[in-house]
């Protein structure tokens, strides 16, 4: 049994994607970790980039409106990026709360940085699934890996899986629109991923506004669920509107747990409680 099969054996594994919704503020990040823990999440996830590597040079000097005033795009990306001081605090805080954490690394330098924290698994963002050099570096870590598949063709998914191998791999169905329209979620593809990649755990990374489609993903077989979390949808930031506020996240997890308890097995069972009713209601039993 691989890592992901083990952690999803009893129930689906919930990851609250904090990403950059902290807006470069460590206090916000800690509040989001608190909210994820209270909601019942198993893990939180951040994003780690080296701006000089990840931002194309022709975009560096574009002026952007930010909460801190107008600034060059490269300076904005640096401002919202957490470094050692912040991640030391995050690492200690998550240990204290007994919640797993990891980060989507967008470049090899970021992988080397996050590896120092001995995270339990790595996450590959949909945007990075075609970066084969990054995938090779992550594979060398010998850690379990989750990949999201938004914006990806089936051939691109196959190529990434071939590099990483299906062992200790989780593959998340995903639509990378922010927010994703309901009629483009294509949840039935989860069943095909389960068929094609039998040795991997299949999950769902959602960017839609509603909660019910994520419950449906679990019914279809998703065992790892990733949704963005925010303190307030009205906060500044590109991901806030497609994120879930704390109470909504708690409701989602409660609904999923109810559904999981209800699914049962593909076999007709007459339970003991029904047998009592049978004696009472059936004349010829």
ROTOR-308775 format. One line per field, with one value per residue: residue in three letters; z, x, y of N, C-alpha, C in turn. Coordinates in nm, 3 decimals, m for minus. Example, Ala and Ser with C-alpha at 12.3 -4.5 7.8 and 13.67 -1.06 7.14 Angstrom:
REM residues 2
aa (ALA  SER)
n_c3 (0.780  0.708)
n_c1 (1.319  1.285)
n_c2 (m0.569  m0.225)
ca_c3 (0.780  0.714)
ca_c1 (1.230  1.367)
ca_c2 (m0.450  m0.106)
c_c3 (0.780  0.787)
c_c1 (1.320  1.290)
c_c2 (m0.330  0.003)
***
This chain:
REM residues 285
aa (UNK  UNK  UNK  UNK  UNK  UNK  UNK  UNK  UNK  UNK  UNK  UNK  UNK  UNK  UNK  UNK  UNK  UNK  UNK  UNK  UNK  UNK  UNK  UNK  UNK  UNK  UNK  UNK  UNK  UNK  UNK  UNK  UNK  UNK  UNK  UNK  UNK  UNK  UNK  UNK  UNK  UNK  UNK  UNK  UNK  UNK  UNK  UNK  UNK  UNK  UNK  UNK  UNK  UNK  UNK  UNK  UNK  UNK  UNK  UNK  UNK  UNK  UNK  UNK  UNK  UNK  UNK  UNK  UNK  UNK  UNK  UNK  UNK  UNK  UNK  UNK  UNK  UNK  UNK  UNK  UNK  UNK  UNK  UNK  UNK  UNK  UNK  UNK  UNK  UNK  UNK  UNK  UNK  UNK  UNK  UNK  UNK  UNK  UNK  UNK  UNK  UNK  UNK  UNK  UNK  UNK  UNK  UNK  UNK  UNK  UNK  UNK  UNK  UNK  UNK  UNK  UNK  UNK  UNK  UNK  UNK  UNK  UNK  UNK  UNK  UNK  UNK  UNK  UNK  UNK  UNK  UNK  UNK  UNK  UNK  UNK  UNK  UNK  UNK  UNK  UNK  UNK  UNK  UNK  UNK  UNK  UNK  UNK  UNK  UNK  UNK  UNK  UNK  UNK  UNK  UNK  UNK  UNK  UNK  UNK  UNK  UNK  UNK  UNK  UNK  UNK  UNK  UNK  UNK  UNK  UNK  UNK  UNK  UNK  UNK  UNK  UNK  UNK  UNK  UNK  UNK  UNK  UNK  UNK  UNK  UNK  UNK  UNK  UNK  UNK  UNK  UNK  UNK  UNK  UNK  UNK  UNK  UNK  UNK  UNK  UNK  UNK  UNK  UNK  UNK  UNK  UNK  UNK  UNK  UNK  UNK  UNK  UNK  UNK  UNK  UNK  UNK  UNK  UNK  UNK  UNK  UNK  UNK  UNK  UNK  UNK  UNK  UNK  UNK  UNK  UNK  UNK  UNK  UNK  UNK  UNK  UNK  UNK  UNK  UNK  UNK  UNK  UNK  UNK  UNK  UNK  UNK  UNK  UNK  UNK  UNK  UNK  UNK  UNK  UNK  UNK  UNK  UNK  UNK  UNK  UNK  UNK  UNK  UNK  UNK  UNK  UNK  UNK  UNK  UNK  UNK  UNK  UNK  UNK  UNK  UNK  UNK  UNK  UNK  UNK  UNK  UNK  UNK  UNK  UNK)
n_c3 (0.000  m0.102  m0.004  m0.049  m0.079  0.175  0.340  0.249  0.306  0.499  0.474  0.244  0.168  0.269  0.135  0.208  0.005  0.053  m0.089  m0.236  m0.098  0.140  0.091  0.132  0.403  0.711  0.941  0.832  0.701  0.916  1.035  0.834  0.838  1.091  1.037  0.844  0.991  1.188  1.023  0.952  0.780  0.639  0.557  0.468  0.194  0.036  m0.206  m0.377  m0.524  m0.722  m0.802  m0.999  m1.168  m1.239  m1.339  m1.653  m1.823  m1.982  m1.848  m1.612  m1.561  m1.586  m1.468  m1.180  m1.005  m0.660  m0.315  m0.185  m0.327  m0.654  m0.832  m0.981  m1.155  m1.098  m0.851  m0.699  m0.703  m0.558  m0.312  m0.212  m0.164  0.055  0.270  0.436  0.713  0.742  0.658  0.846  1.071  0.985  0.952  1.219  1.336  1.208  1.292  1.564  1.554  1.451  1.172  0.833  0.597  0.285  m0.025  m0.349  m0.572  m0.806  m0.943  m0.967  m0.777  m0.575  m0.500  m0.383  m0.164  m0.019  0.037  0.257  0.474  0.515  0.421  0.387  0.135  m0.211  m0.427  m0.756  m0.950  m1.186  m1.388  m1.410  m1.499  m1.741  m1.722  m1.747  m1.642  m1.385  m1.284  m1.288  m1.095  m0.867  m0.856  m0.784  m0.518  m0.392  m0.261  m0.201  m0.458  m0.576  m0.857  m1.032  m1.300  m1.461  m1.758  m1.916  m2.173  m2.245  m2.335  m2.232  m1.961  m1.948  m2.021  m1.806  m1.597  m1.681  m1.646  m1.367  m1.265  m1.159  m0.900  m0.565  m0.641  m0.686  m0.877  m0.972  m1.100  m1.274  m1.346  m1.469  m1.479  m1.323  m1.154  m1.210  m1.458  m1.400  m1.607  m1.729  m1.572  m1.601  m1.453  m1.486  m1.601  m1.399  m1.352  m1.573  m1.532  m1.306  m1.422  m1.612  m1.466  m1.256  m1.049  m0.917  m0.691  m0.731  m0.749  m0.684  m0.778  m0.718  m0.859  m0.871  m0.778  m0.634  m0.384  m0.407  m0.635  m0.569  m0.373  m0.540  m0.688  m0.504  m0.478  m0.729  m0.700  m0.622  m0.409  m0.289  m0.205  m0.307  m0.236  m0.269  0.003  0.179  0.387  0.343  0.071  m0.048  m0.019  m0.145  m0.436  m0.682  m0.656  m0.471  m0.516  m0.621  m0.409  m0.093  0.192  0.552  0.703  0.497  0.404  0.620  0.611  0.363  0.410  0.611  0.467  0.277  0.442  0.539  0.302  0.238  0.451  0.371  0.130  0.119  m0.004  m0.324  m0.304  m0.216  0.096  0.368  0.650  1.011  1.146  0.950  0.928  1.159  1.100  0.887  1.001  1.128  0.926  0.697  0.583  0.479  0.522)
n_c1 (0.084  0.072  0.177  m0.036  m0.257  m0.268  m0.322  m0.570  m0.735  m0.943  m1.099  m1.162  m0.893  m0.835  m0.711  m0.637  m0.592  m0.391  m0.216  m0.135  m0.305  m0.261  m0.148  0.116  0.135  0.220  0.061  m0.194  m0.157  m0.125  m0.375  m0.529  m0.433  m0.527  m0.805  m0.835  m0.768  m0.972  m1.191  m1.160  m0.967  m0.700  m0.454  m0.259  m0.170  0.085  0.229  0.537  0.774  1.054  1.084  1.249  1.303  1.056  0.891  0.845  1.091  1.001  0.783  0.859  0.883  0.631  0.381  0.189  m0.120  m0.144  m0.218  m0.025  0.026  0.125  0.348  0.637  0.583  0.756  0.856  0.626  0.571  0.786  0.728  0.505  0.604  0.692  0.972  1.255  1.223  0.943  0.852  0.973  0.825  0.569  0.610  0.664  0.421  0.229  0.311  0.252  m0.027  m0.085  m0.128  m0.079  0.153  0.248  0.399  0.338  0.586  0.735  0.969  1.304  1.488  1.314  1.210  1.438  1.457  1.212  1.240  1.405  1.240  1.132  0.878  0.579  0.487  0.508  0.369  0.255  0.175  m0.090  0.003  0.264  0.293  0.399  0.665  0.928  1.186  1.154  0.978  1.144  1.333  1.170  1.100  1.344  1.351  1.229  0.990  0.634  0.412  0.181  m0.007  m0.170  m0.407  m0.512  m0.565  m0.436  m0.366  m0.466  m0.244  m0.035  m0.074  m0.024  0.248  0.365  0.304  0.449  0.710  0.716  0.623  0.368  0.370  0.327  0.197  m0.041  m0.317  m0.484  m0.790  m0.881  m0.999  m0.865  m0.970  m1.048  m1.298  m1.403  m1.639  m1.949  m2.042  m1.813  m1.665  m1.652  m1.664  m1.695  m1.465  m1.304  m1.365  m1.249  m0.978  m0.938  m0.963  m0.755  m0.520  m0.456  m0.282  m0.234  m0.356  m0.659  m0.783  m0.938  m0.911  m1.056  m1.188  m1.423  m1.715  m1.926  m2.013  m2.124  m2.045  m1.795  m1.856  m1.984  m1.764  m1.632  m1.817  m1.785  m1.538  m1.310  m1.036  m0.862  m0.902  m0.871  m0.915  m0.921  m0.870  m0.992  m0.981  m1.164  m1.367  m1.371  m1.125  m0.813  m0.665  m0.586  m0.688  m0.889  m1.172  m1.239  m1.210  m1.287  m1.459  m1.397  m1.627  m1.776  m1.597  m1.588  m1.851  m1.849  m1.670  m1.808  m2.037  m1.921  m1.816  m2.055  m2.164  m1.965  m1.999  m2.241  m2.216  m2.134  m2.115  m2.094  m2.312  m2.607  m2.748  m2.926  m2.997  m2.973  m3.156  m3.347  m3.444  m3.591  m3.801  m3.899  m4.021  m4.228  m4.377  m4.407  m4.619  m4.581  m4.316)
n_c2 (m0.119  0.212  0.547  0.733  0.564  0.467  0.695  0.763  0.557  0.527  0.757  1.031  1.254  1.576  1.872  2.199  2.459  2.712  2.864  3.164  3.321  3.443  3.683  3.764  3.803  3.687  3.654  3.630  3.388  3.208  3.232  3.119  2.857  2.783  2.800  2.600  2.372  2.375  2.335  2.075  1.982  1.783  1.868  2.159  2.372  2.556  2.788  2.793  2.992  3.101  3.415  3.543  3.335  3.225  3.429  3.563  3.759  3.969  4.058  4.167  4.446  4.549  4.761  4.725  4.744  4.725  4.623  4.764  4.984  5.117  4.909  4.745  4.438  4.223  4.300  4.295  4.017  3.925  4.040  3.903  3.657  3.399  3.334  3.180  3.255  3.285  3.031  2.866  2.933  2.855  2.579  2.498  2.574  2.416  2.165  2.189  2.205  1.961  1.915  1.834  1.982  2.128  2.242  2.376  2.363  2.573  2.576  2.442  2.537  2.617  2.369  2.255  2.423  2.378  2.109  2.098  2.105  1.861  1.776  1.574  1.505  1.606  1.858  1.910  2.179  2.249  2.415  2.342  2.084  2.006  2.061  1.893  1.872  1.974  1.781  1.557  1.633  1.640  1.372  1.259  1.322  1.119  1.130  1.096  1.208  1.451  1.536  1.798  1.831  2.032  2.228  2.045  1.806  1.466  1.322  1.477  1.435  1.158  1.158  1.296  1.120  0.899  0.991  1.022  0.782  0.548  0.463  0.561  0.796  1.054  1.162  1.442  1.534  1.831  2.161  2.450  2.708  3.020  3.161  2.815  2.730  2.557  2.390  2.311  2.146  1.869  1.622  1.346  1.252  1.169  0.903  0.783  0.839  0.679  0.428  0.426  0.472  0.271  0.209  0.440  0.694  0.863  1.194  1.517  1.852  2.148  2.452  2.578  2.775  2.664  2.408  2.156  2.012  1.919  1.734  1.553  1.470  1.311  1.103  0.992  0.881  1.023  1.052  1.224  1.555  1.883  2.216  2.572  2.793  3.077  3.369  3.563  3.622  3.869  3.978  4.114  3.977  3.725  3.466  3.464  3.478  3.229  3.068  2.905  3.016  2.989  2.875  2.766  2.576  2.399  2.308  2.177  1.963  1.828  1.748  1.579  1.377  1.270  1.166  0.978  0.796  0.700  0.562  0.285  m0.056  m0.233  m0.428  m0.601  m0.563  m0.684  m0.534  m0.578  m0.417  m0.384  m0.640  m0.668  m0.494  m0.632  m0.860  m0.736  m0.606  m0.767  m1.006  m1.260  m1.340)
ca_c3 (0.000  m0.108  0.092  m0.072  m0.048  0.321  0.403  0.203  0.329  0.578  0.419  0.152  0.229  0.231  0.133  0.194  m0.074  0.093  m0.204  m0.206  m0.041  0.258  0.043  0.187  0.545  0.789  1.031  0.751  0.676  1.038  1.050  0.735  0.891  1.198  0.974  0.780  1.097  1.248  0.924  0.942  0.674  0.675  0.518  0.400  0.091  m0.009  m0.335  m0.364  m0.651  m0.730  m0.901  m1.110  m1.258  m1.282  m1.409  m1.777  m1.812  m2.048  m1.758  m1.487  m1.540  m1.600  m1.345  m1.129  m0.887  m0.549  m0.188  m0.137  m0.428  m0.784  m0.830  m1.089  m1.134  m1.034  m0.711  m0.636  m0.685  m0.447  m0.188  m0.158  m0.151  0.186  0.271  0.547  0.840  0.741  0.651  0.977  1.158  0.932  0.984  1.363  1.370  1.160  1.385  1.687  1.531  1.393  1.037  0.734  0.506  0.174  m0.115  m0.492  m0.613  m0.948  m1.003  m0.896  m0.659  m0.473  m0.451  m0.292  m0.042  0.055  0.080  0.390  0.579  0.528  0.398  0.362  m0.008  m0.297  m0.515  m0.884  m0.999  m1.325  m1.477  m1.415  m1.532  m1.861  m1.692  m1.719  m1.555  m1.250  m1.244  m1.261  m0.964  m0.764  m0.848  m0.711  m0.374  m0.343  m0.183  m0.272  m0.539  m0.628  m0.972  m1.083  m1.445  m1.533  m1.882  m1.973  m2.259  m2.194  m2.366  m2.136  m1.834  m1.962  m2.023  m1.668  m1.518  m1.723  m1.580  m1.222  m1.239  m1.087  m0.759  m0.476  m0.718  m0.688  m0.994  m0.945  m1.210  m1.244  m1.448  m1.418  m1.485  m1.189  m1.112  m1.318  m1.481  m1.369  m1.725  m1.780  m1.471  m1.663  m1.343  m1.526  m1.639  m1.282  m1.369  m1.671  m1.465  m1.221  m1.509  m1.682  m1.374  m1.145  m0.939  m0.854  m0.626  m0.812  m0.667  m0.752  m0.737  m0.770  m0.857  m0.890  m0.664  m0.555  m0.304  m0.436  m0.736  m0.502  m0.314  m0.652  m0.724  m0.407  m0.516  m0.849  m0.664  m0.583  m0.272  m0.239  m0.245  m0.285  m0.266  m0.215  0.122  0.199  0.505  0.296  m0.074  m0.095  m0.004  m0.269  m0.482  m0.800  m0.626  m0.359  m0.556  m0.646  m0.284  0.000  0.325  0.654  0.734  0.379  0.399  0.723  0.561  0.256  0.467  0.679  0.365  0.218  0.540  0.540  0.179  0.252  0.539  0.306  0.003  0.138  m0.097  m0.434  m0.266  m0.144  0.233  0.452  0.782  1.125  1.175  0.849  0.957  1.261  1.030  0.802  1.083  1.163  0.812  0.591  0.630  0.433  0.529)
ca_c1 (0.000  0.156  0.145  m0.168  m0.357  m0.274  m0.386  m0.709  m0.800  m1.066  m1.181  m1.090  m0.791  m0.865  m0.602  m0.679  m0.492  m0.373  m0.151  m0.087  m0.417  m0.213  m0.103  0.247  0.121  0.231  m0.055  m0.302  m0.126  m0.153  m0.521  m0.578  m0.402  m0.627  m0.935  m0.831  m0.771  m1.106  m1.285  m1.141  m0.872  m0.585  m0.330  m0.263  m0.068  0.127  0.297  0.673  0.836  1.166  1.028  1.340  1.298  0.919  0.826  0.916  1.157  0.925  0.676  0.917  0.867  0.491  0.333  0.069  m0.186  m0.142  m0.256  0.086  0.046  0.173  0.485  0.671  0.529  0.858  0.865  0.505  0.587  0.880  0.668  0.410  0.672  0.747  1.108  1.290  1.165  0.800  0.830  1.010  0.708  0.462  0.647  0.643  0.280  0.157  0.344  0.178  m0.169  m0.095  m0.184  0.027  0.165  0.342  0.393  0.359  0.710  0.727  1.103  1.392  1.542  1.209  1.207  1.552  1.424  1.105  1.289  1.469  1.138  1.088  0.734  0.542  0.466  0.520  0.255  0.286  0.064  m0.129  0.088  0.400  0.290  0.480  0.806  0.983  1.303  1.100  0.926  1.260  1.390  1.078  1.111  1.467  1.329  1.172  0.871  0.507  0.387  0.047  m0.009  m0.297  m0.407  m0.579  m0.502  m0.351  m0.423  m0.444  m0.105  0.052  m0.089  0.048  0.392  0.405  0.297  0.560  0.832  0.708  0.575  0.241  0.391  0.327  0.152  m0.184  m0.349  m0.605  m0.864  m0.885  m1.020  m0.785  m1.033  m1.067  m1.351  m1.437  m1.785  m2.000  m2.058  m1.681  m1.593  m1.627  m1.630  m1.693  m1.329  m1.246  m1.381  m1.151  m0.847  m0.934  m0.945  m0.627  m0.406  m0.505  m0.184  m0.228  m0.478  m0.720  m0.849  m1.001  m0.874  m1.165  m1.182  m1.559  m1.768  m2.016  m1.957  m2.186  m1.971  m1.685  m1.918  m2.005  m1.633  m1.606  m1.905  m1.726  m1.418  m1.196  m0.993  m0.791  m0.975  m0.799  m0.990  m0.860  m0.934  m0.967  m1.044  m1.275  m1.364  m1.356  m0.985  m0.740  m0.589  m0.643  m0.749  m0.984  m1.311  m1.260  m1.175  m1.397  m1.440  m1.386  m1.751  m1.810  m1.506  m1.635  m1.974  m1.811  m1.613  m1.917  m2.120  m1.844  m1.811  m2.189  m2.174  m1.875  m2.065  m2.362  m2.192  m2.138  m2.048  m2.184  m2.371  m2.732  m2.741  m3.044  m2.939  m3.047  m3.269  m3.449  m3.504  m3.694  m3.916  m3.952  m4.111  m4.344  m4.452  m4.429  m4.708  m4.541  m4.170)
ca_c2 (0.000  0.331  0.654  0.792  0.462  0.456  0.810  0.775  0.427  0.541  0.866  1.118  1.340  1.714  1.971  2.339  2.533  2.852  2.926  3.300  3.397  3.516  3.815  3.797  3.835  3.564  3.642  3.574  3.246  3.132  3.229  3.023  2.724  2.762  2.778  2.468  2.270  2.375  2.282  1.931  1.947  1.700  1.936  2.289  2.380  2.689  2.789  2.846  3.029  3.194  3.508  3.570  3.220  3.193  3.540  3.597  3.889  4.077  4.101  4.218  4.591  4.590  4.824  4.658  4.801  4.629  4.686  4.847  5.088  5.071  4.859  4.654  4.304  4.139  4.342  4.243  3.873  3.907  4.086  3.805  3.528  3.366  3.279  3.090  3.298  3.254  2.886  2.810  2.952  2.769  2.441  2.477  2.591  2.298  2.056  2.215  2.176  1.826  1.920  1.825  2.095  2.116  2.358  2.354  2.431  2.607  2.571  2.348  2.605  2.612  2.231  2.240  2.497  2.311  1.978  2.110  2.095  1.721  1.763  1.435  1.484  1.724  1.885  1.974  2.260  2.222  2.495  2.287  1.942  1.981  2.094  1.760  1.886  1.989  1.650  1.470  1.673  1.595  1.225  1.226  1.341  0.992  1.160  1.085  1.327  1.476  1.627  1.847  1.811  2.139  2.279  1.940  1.703  1.330  1.285  1.545  1.363  1.031  1.186  1.328  0.996  0.815  1.042  1.006  0.645  0.549  0.430  0.678  0.912  1.088  1.242  1.517  1.596  1.975  2.263  2.562  2.840  3.079  3.031  2.722  2.717  2.424  2.306  2.273  2.067  1.738  1.532  1.206  1.211  1.103  0.758  0.738  0.840  0.560  0.313  0.432  0.475  0.190  0.203  0.572  0.742  0.969  1.295  1.630  1.988  2.229  2.599  2.628  2.849  2.581  2.300  2.027  1.937  1.851  1.614  1.461  1.413  1.204  0.992  0.932  0.808  1.107  1.020  1.342  1.675  2.010  2.338  2.693  2.849  3.220  3.429  3.647  3.627  4.007  4.020  4.136  3.861  3.660  3.337  3.474  3.454  3.086  3.000  2.881  3.074  2.883  2.804  2.687  2.461  2.306  2.247  2.085  1.841  1.758  1.685  1.468  1.268  1.209  1.087  0.863  0.700  0.650  0.493  0.141  m0.146  m0.274  m0.556  m0.580  m0.610  m0.663  m0.510  m0.633  m0.328  m0.411  m0.771  m0.644  m0.437  m0.738  m0.941  m0.654  m0.554  m0.863  m1.113  m1.393  m1.353)
c_c3 (0.000  m0.013  0.074  m0.048  0.103  0.383  0.359  0.230  0.398  0.529  0.324  0.230  0.177  0.244  0.114  0.125  m0.029  m0.022  m0.168  m0.149  0.089  0.223  0.108  0.335  0.626  0.884  0.957  0.727  0.798  1.065  0.953  0.777  1.002  1.138  0.910  0.882  1.157  1.153  0.910  0.832  0.728  0.648  0.466  0.299  0.052  m0.151  m0.317  m0.502  m0.626  m0.838  m1.022  m1.213  m1.321  m1.359  m1.535  m1.771  m1.877  m1.963  m1.632  m1.459  m1.564  m1.466  m1.305  m1.010  m0.779  m0.422  m0.132  m0.235  m0.559  m0.772  m0.949  m1.053  m1.063  m0.885  m0.633  m0.607  m0.571  m0.312  m0.128  m0.138  m0.009  0.171  0.400  0.678  0.849  0.741  0.778  1.072  1.115  0.968  1.132  1.400  1.326  1.246  1.513  1.672  1.477  1.260  0.939  0.653  0.396  0.089  m0.259  m0.532  m0.764  m1.017  m0.913  m0.771  m0.544  m0.416  m0.349  m0.158  0.042  0.107  0.220  0.503  0.595  0.518  0.358  0.213  m0.081  m0.385  m0.641  m0.931  m1.144  m1.424  m1.500  m1.462  m1.655  m1.842  m1.649  m1.631  m1.408  m1.198  m1.210  m1.126  m0.850  m0.746  m0.767  m0.560  m0.308  m0.250  m0.266  m0.343  m0.583  m0.748  m1.001  m1.235  m1.522  m1.653  m1.958  m2.065  m2.196  m2.220  m2.270  m1.999  m1.839  m1.956  m1.882  m1.581  m1.554  m1.657  m1.431  m1.179  m1.149  m0.938  m0.676  m0.548  m0.700  m0.803  m0.971  m1.073  m1.174  m1.368  m1.394  m1.443  m1.343  m1.197  m1.232  m1.334  m1.455  m1.491  m1.791  m1.681  m1.518  m1.561  m1.383  m1.572  m1.521  m1.298  m1.471  m1.611  m1.376  m1.303  m1.569  m1.589  m1.245  m1.026  m0.866  m0.786  m0.707  m0.720  m0.752  m0.691  m0.801  m0.757  m0.882  m0.764  m0.574  m0.478  m0.351  m0.540  m0.675  m0.431  m0.423  m0.694  m0.631  m0.442  m0.637  m0.821  m0.629  m0.436  m0.209  m0.293  m0.209  m0.327  m0.203  m0.095  0.134  0.329  0.464  0.144  m0.129  m0.078  m0.140  m0.307  m0.592  m0.768  m0.526  m0.400  m0.582  m0.524  m0.196  0.134  0.431  0.684  0.618  0.368  0.501  0.676  0.453  0.313  0.540  0.579  0.302  0.315  0.547  0.418  0.188  0.340  0.471  0.188  0.016  0.030  m0.207  m0.411  m0.187  m0.006  0.301  0.595  0.893  1.156  1.075  0.876  1.065  1.195  0.940  0.878  1.114  1.044  0.705  0.640  0.595  0.434  0.598)
c_c1 (0.088  0.103  0.003  m0.280  m0.376  m0.350  m0.531  m0.789  m0.935  m1.157  m1.097  m1.003  m0.811  m0.742  m0.662  m0.565  m0.491  m0.309  m0.089  m0.199  m0.380  m0.166  0.028  0.247  0.120  0.113  m0.175  m0.281  m0.160  m0.303  m0.583  m0.549  m0.501  m0.763  m0.942  m0.839  m0.911  m1.210  m1.275  m1.046  m0.757  m0.453  m0.360  m0.150  m0.042  0.183  0.434  0.732  0.964  1.127  1.117  1.340  1.158  0.849  0.907  0.971  1.077  0.808  0.729  0.878  0.725  0.442  0.199  0.013  m0.192  m0.192  m0.149  0.118  0.093  0.317  0.508  0.624  0.630  0.871  0.741  0.521  0.684  0.815  0.574  0.475  0.726  0.886  1.130  1.221  1.018  0.775  0.875  0.890  0.593  0.487  0.620  0.494  0.198  0.187  0.263  0.031  m0.193  m0.171  m0.067  0.035  0.264  0.330  0.407  0.482  0.708  0.864  1.192  1.452  1.441  1.195  1.318  1.525  1.322  1.150  1.352  1.369  1.080  0.936  0.703  0.524  0.486  0.396  0.304  0.162  0.034  m0.038  0.225  0.406  0.373  0.628  0.876  1.107  1.260  1.049  1.040  1.323  1.301  1.085  1.234  1.452  1.280  1.052  0.746  0.477  0.240  0.061  m0.153  m0.292  m0.486  m0.498  m0.427  m0.430  m0.396  m0.300  m0.008  0.045  m0.008  0.199  0.443  0.406  0.411  0.691  0.831  0.685  0.453  0.257  0.401  0.292  0.002  m0.208  m0.484  m0.666  m0.886  m0.924  m0.956  m0.842  m1.057  m1.173  m1.390  m1.588  m1.831  m2.005  m1.924  m1.601  m1.563  m1.588  m1.623  m1.555  m1.257  m1.254  m1.281  m1.010  m0.831  m0.906  m0.804  m0.507  m0.442  m0.410  m0.170  m0.360  m0.530  m0.796  m0.905  m0.953  m0.974  m1.144  m1.319  m1.607  m1.852  m1.942  m2.004  m2.110  m1.851  m1.736  m1.939  m1.874  m1.598  m1.691  m1.847  m1.593  m1.297  m1.162  m0.909  m0.865  m0.892  m0.891  m0.917  m0.940  m0.896  m1.033  m1.168  m1.263  m1.339  m1.213  m0.919  m0.666  m0.662  m0.720  m0.865  m1.127  m1.340  m1.221  m1.299  m1.363  m1.450  m1.514  m1.796  m1.724  m1.550  m1.762  m1.942  m1.760  m1.719  m2.004  m2.049  m1.838  m1.945  m2.205  m2.086  m1.937  m2.183  m2.336  m2.196  m2.064  m2.145  m2.241  m2.498  m2.722  m2.875  m2.994  m3.032  m3.170  m3.384  m3.520  m3.612  m3.820  m3.982  m4.054  m4.240  m4.434  m4.484  m4.507  m4.654  m4.390  m4.132)
c_c2 (0.125  0.439  0.705  0.691  0.451  0.573  0.829  0.647  0.443  0.652  0.949  1.217  1.483  1.803  2.110  2.415  2.678  2.929  3.059  3.385  3.468  3.656  3.860  3.828  3.706  3.545  3.585  3.425  3.161  3.123  3.128  2.879  2.688  2.725  2.639  2.356  2.260  2.315  2.131  1.888  1.863  1.771  2.075  2.293  2.525  2.678  2.853  2.868  3.108  3.294  3.532  3.456  3.205  3.305  3.573  3.740  4.002  4.125  4.169  4.363  4.641  4.645  4.763  4.733  4.693  4.698  4.778  4.958  5.030  5.024  4.768  4.513  4.214  4.173  4.293  4.094  3.842  3.939  3.981  3.667  3.510  3.305  3.201  3.128  3.259  3.103  2.814  2.818  2.862  2.623  2.409  2.482  2.469  2.176  2.069  2.177  2.034  1.827  1.916  1.955  2.062  2.241  2.310  2.434  2.451  2.605  2.486  2.411  2.601  2.471  2.210  2.309  2.421  2.174  1.982  2.090  1.954  1.707  1.619  1.404  1.616  1.736  1.955  2.049  2.226  2.295  2.431  2.142  1.907  2.016  1.965  1.765  1.899  1.854  1.554  1.503  1.625  1.443  1.185  1.246  1.212  1.013  1.126  1.217  1.331  1.569  1.670  1.850  1.916  2.185  2.171  1.847  1.566  1.284  1.351  1.479  1.232  1.052  1.217  1.203  0.903  0.859  1.006  0.861  0.650  0.519  0.557  0.808  0.930  1.184  1.310  1.572  1.743  2.054  2.391  2.699  2.889  3.189  2.946  2.714  2.574  2.333  2.269  2.187  1.925  1.631  1.386  1.158  1.145  0.951  0.704  0.738  0.717  0.435  0.309  0.420  0.402  0.185  0.336  0.603  0.861  1.066  1.407  1.761  2.083  2.379  2.660  2.700  2.759  2.471  2.163  1.946  1.864  1.726  1.509  1.395  1.297  1.081  0.918  0.863  0.891  1.082  1.130  1.464  1.798  2.124  2.456  2.743  2.997  3.264  3.507  3.660  3.768  4.059  4.036  4.008  3.786  3.532  3.346  3.435  3.306  3.002  2.986  2.946  2.965  2.807  2.717  2.562  2.355  2.233  2.145  1.953  1.760  1.683  1.565  1.350  1.195  1.118  0.963  0.755  0.631  0.556  0.340  0.064  m0.188  m0.414  m0.528  m0.644  m0.584  m0.653  m0.560  m0.549  m0.351  m0.544  m0.759  m0.588  m0.542  m0.822  m0.866  m0.626  m0.657  m0.985  m1.252  m1.411  m1.483)
***
